[in-house]
Amino acid sequence: MNKPSSPAADLATLRGRFGTREITTDHGSWGVVDTASAGSVVLLLPGVQGGGEIFYKVLFRLGGQHRLVALTYPPVDTVVGLARGLVQVLDVLKHDRADLIGSSLGGLVAQFVAAESPERVRAVLLGNSFVDIGAIRHLPAFDSDVIAATAPVLLHQQRMNRIRTIEDYSATIVMSGARQLG
């Protein structure tokens, strides 16, 4: 019987197999894990508590069959800024269109891209997402007063620190709806 791997070992394998890089746009530097497989591109957009590496199981399982690009957001303080930056990421990848898979905040970003630049989107798949942040605005990660009073770089650092403290990356998607951000 195989011993289950640890999240740290899985992440090391992911980085070794696909590498990581940054794509710089007018809206910041995006962390990128790209399977570089042939075919149309599928952008994997995480929730506010995760970086692109949260999709490691999907990247392992389907990365040889599809060009999967998992993204980690830059320190941008608006969803519109993220959406516009995402379109620029497509330009850097030299793809006119992409399928967008968004979890939580990633789903919101995907909806903004589809609304602002529908010609750049082939399909959208939303998971655990929303269309209005009104119901979660009280959480620090979505509180406009907290965001306005905090430098984008510090907000990004706080988010990345939350990610690093999560023991089991595979449980993050399930836990994101239940864990209070902050």
HELIX and SHEET records of a PDB file:
HELIX    1   1 PRO A    7  PHE A   18  1                                  12    
HELIX    2   2 GLY A   52  PHE A   55  5                                   4    
HELIX    3   3 TYR A   56  LEU A   62  1                                   7    
HELIX    4   4 VAL A   79  LEU A   93  1                                  15    
HELIX    5   5 LEU A  105  GLU A  116  1                                  12    
HELIX    6   6 PRO A  118  ARG A  120  5                                   3    
HELIX    7   7 ILE A  133  ILE A  136  5                                   4    
HELIX    8   8 SER A  144  ALA A  149  1                                   6    
HELIX    9   9 PRO A  152  THR A  165  1                                  14    
HELIX   10  10 TYR A  169  ALA A  171  5                                   3    
HELIX   11  11 THR A  172  MET A  175  1                                   4    
SHEET    1   A 6 ARG A  21  THR A  25  0                                        
SHEET    2   A 6 GLY A  28  ASP A  34 -1                                        
SHEET    3   A 6 ARG A  67  THR A  72 -1                                        
SHEET    4   A 6 VAL A  41  LEU A  45  1                                        
SHEET    5   A 6 ALA A  98  SER A 103  1                                        
SHEET    6   A 6 VAL A 121  GLY A 127  1                                        
END                                                                             
